[in-house]
Amino acid sequence: MTKKIDMIVVGAGASGLMCAGTAVENGRKVLVLEKNRVAGKKLAITGKGRCNVTNNCDRDEFFFNIVRNPRFLYSSYSSFTPQDTMSFFESRGVPLKTERGNRVFPVSDKASDIVRALENYCGSENIIQKEVEDLIAEDGGVRGVLCKDGTRYFSKKVVLCTGGLSYPATGSTGKGLEIASKYGHTVITPEPSLVPLETKEVFPLQGLALKNVTVTIIKKSGKSPPRSEPGEMMFTHFGVSGPLILSASSFCESGDSISIDLKPGLDEKTLDRRICGDFAKNINKNFKNSLKDLLPLKLIPVIIEKSGISAEKKVCLITKEERLFFVRLIKNFTFEVKRKRPLSEAIITSGGVSVDEINPKTMESRILKGLYFAGEIIDVDAYTGGFNLQIAFMTGRAVGKV
Ligand SMILES: Cc1cc2nc3c(=O)[nH]c(=O)nc-3n(C[C@H](O)[C@H](O)[C@H](O)COP(=O)(O)OP(=O)(O)OC[C@H]3O[C@@H](n4cnc5c(N)ncnc54)[C@H](O)[C@@H]3O)c2cc1C
């Protein structure tokens, strides 16, 4: 079968759907090839099924949250800001709400509403279930694609929107990166980012969520200063996860230390006074029975063990030295990172096609004419908060306009 089309978009994820829809809106004949039976499989599970679709922040804050290659995004950001993303969805029948940290969600709390709006935008009749195997290229330019079943589609513009390598069950298995590399592009080694961390010491705290804590990452190299952020985290059967940990994973590696301040609202002196008060109330009790107002129940035996004070010791016998050590422990509950969980469990793949080989205005390859990239396949990534989808939308938008 042979077909001529203005633009072939490979991958019907966040970036592919936005790219295709924009091109259709501009009067182009577009074909979207998606290997899954349904479009937007990853998009449908984003934000725990609620889809944190963008972040309602200003320019400075947006770029503060881009971990790798923010400059590459300056142009596409100017053409499609987070506020443009919001207007885009609201004008297509998806009312939005802004939550803590400027995170934007559909009012319905349904990621499927976002998928549906994008599918309607690009026209579901333009999406075909096909797995792309290779490009067709000649004379330094792209001519079309070859599908796994042998079908060829011809177009002088092909956009790779195949995502990274995380959550491969959603379709992002790295095929686009393999194709980009085959045609001479540098692929920065894909690494897991926004991923839970395994810790050397695994505490029996599985499922414990800590809501108001500060997490500090102390680099083993000592080269960069410790980085702290307040927020939420949780313990798992292998180590730690939750929003603070996922963000920290972007700059964290094996051997670094995680230090949790369990009482960030109190400085050491105030915390000591608070503990003295608790001790006074429980003066004849065992140490382990004096901490119920201070710490979550599950955490008490773990912290007691770390403190070196016997759980059975009478509170009245605890020395000042022991108490001050305990105060410091609560402000600095520290353990070591063993490794990141694998790429398959990462929210985001860092690495991808080198930005040096992509025109930041059009997203066209500087190596193969007519080949474009959008979304996570590019070596850009961000922290949690809706920034990664915003990157997918604005890079997709940039290509759709060419
Ligand atoms: C669990 C989870 C939750 C997340 N939550 C959020 C969130 O709330 N907010 C946020 O900003 N970001 C979130 N992200 C990140 C966000 O989902 C991604 O950054 C975004 O989906 C990337 O879009 P993309 O279009 O580049 O790739 P994808 O959405 O991965 O789409 C790629 C598409 O290409 C298709 N494809 C791949 N290879 C081929 C091929 N050879 N032929 C044909 N089709 C192919 C795939 O099947 C897939 O449909 C989350 C990620 C995960 C895993």
Ligand as a Chemical Component Dictionary entry (heavy atoms), coordinates in Angstrom:
data_LIG
# 
_chem_comp.id                   LIG 
_chem_comp.type                 NON-POLYMER 
_chem_comp.pdbx_formal_charge   0 
_chem_comp.three_letter_code    LIG 
# 
loop_
_chem_comp_atom.comp_id 
_chem_comp_atom.atom_id 
_chem_comp_atom.alt_atom_id 
_chem_comp_atom.type_symbol 
_chem_comp_atom.charge 
_chem_comp_atom.model_Cartn_x 
_chem_comp_atom.model_Cartn_y 
_chem_comp_atom.model_Cartn_z 
_chem_comp_atom.pdbx_ordinal 
LIG C1  C1  C 0 3.166 6.729  35.620 1  
LIG C2  C2  C 0 3.485 8.057  34.963 2  
LIG C3  C3  C 0 2.838 9.200  35.388 3  
LIG C4  C4  C 0 3.141 10.426 34.813 4  
LIG N1  N1  N 0 2.474 11.531 35.233 5  
LIG C5  C5  C 0 2.760 12.742 34.684 6  
LIG C6  C6  C 0 2.012 13.898 35.034 7  
LIG O1  O1  O 0 1.024 13.819 35.787 8  
LIG N2  N2  N 0 2.400 15.088 34.509 9  
LIG C7  C7  C 0 3.442 15.193 33.616 10 
LIG O2  O2  O 0 3.758 16.307 33.175 11 
LIG N3  N3  N 0 4.115 14.111 33.202 12 
LIG C8  C8  C 0 3.787 12.881 33.696 13 
LIG N4  N4  N 0 4.454 11.768 33.256 14 
LIG C9  C9  C 0 5.430 11.918 32.145 15 
LIG C10 C10 C 0 4.677 12.023 30.799 16 
LIG O3  O3  O 0 3.715 11.004 30.722 17 
LIG C11 C11 C 0 5.640 11.914 29.618 18 
LIG O4  O4  O 0 6.621 12.911 29.740 19 
LIG C12 C12 C 0 4.896 12.105 28.289 20 
LIG O5  O5  O 0 3.890 11.129 28.141 21 
LIG C13 C13 C 0 5.854 12.026 27.114 22 
LIG O6  O6  O 0 5.111 12.157 25.938 23 
LIG P1  P1  P 0 5.659 11.572 24.571 24 
LIG O7  O7  O 0 4.634 11.892 23.544 25 
LIG O8  O8  O 0 7.032 12.022 24.327 26 
LIG O9  O9  O 0 5.769 9.993  24.797 27 
LIG P2  P2  P 0 4.641 8.910  25.149 28 
LIG O10 O10 O 0 3.501 9.545  25.841 29 
LIG O11 O11 O 0 5.370 7.820  25.833 30 
LIG O12 O12 O 0 4.127 8.410  23.739 31 
LIG C14 C14 C 0 4.921 7.684  22.845 32 
LIG C15 C15 C 0 4.002 6.893  21.916 33 
LIG O13 O13 O 0 4.761 6.364  20.841 34 
LIG C16 C16 C 0 4.314 5.057  20.565 35 
LIG N5  N5  N 0 5.382 4.317  19.872 36 
LIG C17 C17 C 0 6.607 4.001  20.360 37 
LIG N6  N6  N 0 7.327 3.348  19.436 38 
LIG C18 C18 C 0 6.546 3.254  18.337 39 
LIG C19 C19 C 0 6.744 2.677  17.057 40 
LIG N7  N7  N 0 7.885 2.078  16.713 41 
LIG N8  N8  N 0 5.728 2.742  16.163 42 
LIG C20 C20 C 0 4.550 3.342  16.474 43 
LIG N9  N9  N 0 4.310 3.900  17.684 44 
LIG C21 C21 C 0 5.308 3.866  18.605 45 
LIG C22 C22 C 0 3.991 4.495  21.941 46 
LIG O14 O14 O 0 3.155 3.379  21.858 47 
LIG C23 C23 C 0 3.366 5.701  22.622 48 
LIG O15 O15 O 0 1.974 5.734  22.442 49 
LIG C24 C24 C 0 4.142 10.523 33.793 50 
LIG C25 C25 C 0 4.770 9.356  33.362 51 
LIG C26 C26 C 0 4.456 8.134  33.927 52 
LIG C27 C27 C 0 5.149 6.899  33.420 53 
# 
loop_
_chem_comp_bond.comp_id 
_chem_comp_bond.atom_id_1 
_chem_comp_bond.atom_id_2 
_chem_comp_bond.value_order 
_chem_comp_bond.pdbx_ordinal 
LIG C1  C2  SING 1  
LIG C2  C3  SING 2  
LIG C2  C26 DOUB 3  
LIG C3  C4  DOUB 4  
LIG C4  N1  SING 5  
LIG C4  C24 SING 6  
LIG N1  C5  DOUB 7  
LIG C5  C6  SING 8  
LIG C5  C8  SING 9  
LIG C6  O1  DOUB 10 
LIG C6  N2  SING 11 
LIG N2  C7  SING 12 
LIG C7  O2  DOUB 13 
LIG C7  N3  SING 14 
LIG N3  C8  DOUB 15 
LIG C8  N4  SING 16 
LIG N4  C9  SING 17 
LIG N4  C24 SING 18 
LIG C9  C10 SING 19 
LIG C10 O3  SING 20 
LIG C10 C11 SING 21 
LIG C11 O4  SING 22 
LIG C11 C12 SING 23 
LIG C12 O5  SING 24 
LIG C12 C13 SING 25 
LIG C13 O6  SING 26 
LIG O6  P1  SING 27 
LIG P1  O7  DOUB 28 
LIG P1  O8  SING 29 
LIG P1  O9  SING 30 
LIG O9  P2  SING 31 
LIG P2  O10 DOUB 32 
LIG P2  O11 SING 33 
LIG P2  O12 SING 34 
LIG O12 C14 SING 35 
LIG C14 C15 SING 36 
LIG C15 O13 SING 37 
LIG C15 C23 SING 38 
LIG O13 C16 SING 39 
LIG C16 N5  SING 40 
LIG C16 C22 SING 41 
LIG N5  C17 SING 42 
LIG N5  C21 SING 43 
LIG C17 N6  DOUB 44 
LIG N6  C18 SING 45 
LIG C18 C19 SING 46 
LIG C18 C21 DOUB 47 
LIG C19 N7  SING 48 
LIG C19 N8  DOUB 49 
LIG N8  C20 SING 50 
LIG C20 N9  DOUB 51 
LIG N9  C21 SING 52 
LIG C22 O14 SING 53 
LIG C22 C23 SING 54 
LIG C23 O15 SING 55 
LIG C24 C25 DOUB 56 
LIG C25 C26 SING 57 
LIG C26 C27 SING 58 
# 
